[in-house]
Amino acid sequence: MKKLLLIVSAGSFLLLSSCDSKKESGGMSAAAKKNLEVNEAIAKCFDTKDFSKIGDYLSEDFVDYAGQMGPVKGIEANKKEFERMMSMMDSSSSKIDRAFGDDEYVLSWMTFKGKLKSDMMGMKVGDWMDSKAIEVTQFKDGKAIAHWSYMDVAEMMKMMGGQNTMPMPDSTMKMGDK
């Protein structure tokens, strides 16, 4: 149900944003094209594990709300976090399956794969992490200012060797029972 809600919300967002009066002439605005280009450049940094130019793509006060330990603020803190994350992987790749953008947001459906160099999230060294996510990035003046990531919980649990469904509470419990 959550997945369906996310898909419907993303589709509605894109439909409504395409009705903007600035786009009467048809096609995509220059700002939207720039945002999509910057989004691709950021993904390429993860493919190459080279974050030396990340400041070209992120605003000074960029916030990554998808940080492993919570929001990460600022270019330098994010650069360190990206480098730390990628240092735990060998043979990693990211692929933008689909991307949609407007003057303020880019929504990317991405596939990420990587071979683990250390144990993490219930997986062992040498295991392959293979995940899909909807990445939402907010832009201002051609630079990313915020990022969120939405993953399929069942897919993540399966990848980490858990159940492929969330455990449900005992239906016999009544309100107030412990």
Long-range contacts (C-beta under 8 A, 24 or more apart in sequence): 2-153, 3-152, 6-134, 6-150, 10-100, 10-107, 10-134, 13-105, 13-107, 14-100, 14-102, 14-107, 17-102, 17-104, 17-105, 18-102, 20-102, 20-103, 22-103, 28-101, 29-102, 29-103, 31-103, 31-139, 31-142, 32-101, 32-102, 32-103, 33-101, 34-139, 34-142, 35-101, 35-102, 35-103, 35-104, 35-105, 35-106, 35-137, 35-139, 35-142, 36-99, 36-101, 36-106, 38-139, 38-142, 38-143, 38-144, 39-96, 39-99, 39-101, 39-106, 39-108, 39-137, 39-144, 40-96, 40-99, 42-137, 42-144, 43-94, 43-96, 43-108, 43-110, 45-82, 46-82, 46-86, 46-92, 46-94, 46-112, 47-92, 47-93, 47-94, 49-83, 49-86, 49-92, 51-79, 51-82, 51-83, 54-78, 54-79, 54-82, 55-79, 57-143, 57-144, 58-143, 58-144, 58-145, 59-140, 59-141, 59-143, 59-144, 59-145, 61-145, 62-143, 62-144, 62-145, 62-146, 62-147, 63-145, 63-146, 63-147, 64-146, 64-147, 65-146, 65-147, 65-148, 66-135, 66-147, 66-148, 66-149, 87-117, 88-116, 88-117, 88-118, 88-120, 89-114, 89-115, 89-116, 89-117, 89-129, 90-114, 90-115, 90-116, 90-117, 91-115, 97-132, 103-139, 104-138, 104-139, 104-140, 105-136, 105-137, 105-138, 105-139, 106-136, 106-137, 106-139, 107-134, 107-135, 107-136, 108-134, 108-135, 108-136, 108-137, 109-133, 109-134, 109-135, 110-134, 110-135, 121-160, 122-160, 122-161, 122-162, 123-159, 123-160, 123-161, 129-159, 130-159, 131-155, 131-156, 131-159
